[in-house]
Amino acid sequence: MQVFAVATLPLAVKIARKSHSSGRTCAQAWYADDSSVAGLLGDLSTWDKDVEVLGPPHGIHSSLPKRVLIIPDPSLAQHVEECLS
């Protein structure tokens, strides 16, 4: 587990720097090879694309079935689906 934590640190730093330099407001947290992120919907979509592009060279592959999206207002669910598809 510690090896994964050390191995994913460069990826987490790359994504954080890319987010910061482009003005996105995502907050990310990593535990070994698992990640979580919070932010605006458009920023989350871009963060996810960054993980898909930058992750594989670091051994990180996105897993759609394992994702959980928490929406503060359930009435926005359809809008969120449209934005993310």
N, C-alpha and C positions, 0 to 999 in steps of 0.2 A: 504494500500500500504506500509506503514512504517513497518508493521508486516512482510510482505514478505521480505522486505529489510533486516531486522534483522535476519529473519529465514534462508535466503540464505547465509549470511555471512560465517558461518562455512563451508558450501560446497565450496564456492569460495576459501577460505583459504586452504582447503584440496587439491583441484585441483591445486592451485598455488604451494603449497609445493611439491606435487607429480611431477609436471612439472619441477620445479626447480631442485629437487634432481635427476631427470633422465636426466638432461641436455637439455631439450626441450626449445625452444625459443618462446613459445606462449605468447601473451599478451592478457589478458582477461578483459572484462568490464561487470559489472552486473548492472541492474536496476530492482529492485524488483526481480521478477522471470524470467526475460529475460536476456539473456547473448549474448555476441559477443566475437569473438576470432580472432586473426590475427597471422599468422605464416607460417612456412613451411608446405607443404602438408602432409608429414608424421606425423609431430607434431600435426596438426589439427585432423587427423584421430585418433590418440591416445587420444587427449584431449576429443574428442567426445565420445570415448569408456569410458573414465573416468566419464564423465557426466552420461552416461547410467548406469554405475555400482553404482556410489556414489550418484547420484541424488535422486532416489526414496525414500530412508530413510529420505530425507530432503523435500519431497513433490515436487521434480522437475522431470518431465518426458519429454524426448526428443520428439519433434514433427517434423517429417520429412517434412510434407507439409509446415511448417512455416519457414523452413531453406532457406537461401539465401547464395550462394557462389559467391563471386566476384573474378574473375580471371583477372589479369592484361593483359594477352595476349590471345585473343579469340582462337588463333590457338592451344592452349593447352587444350581446352575443352575436347577432346576425351581422352587424357592422364589422365586428372583429373578424369573423370568418371571411367576409368579403375582402378585407384589407390584407389578410394573410394568405389568401389563395391566389 
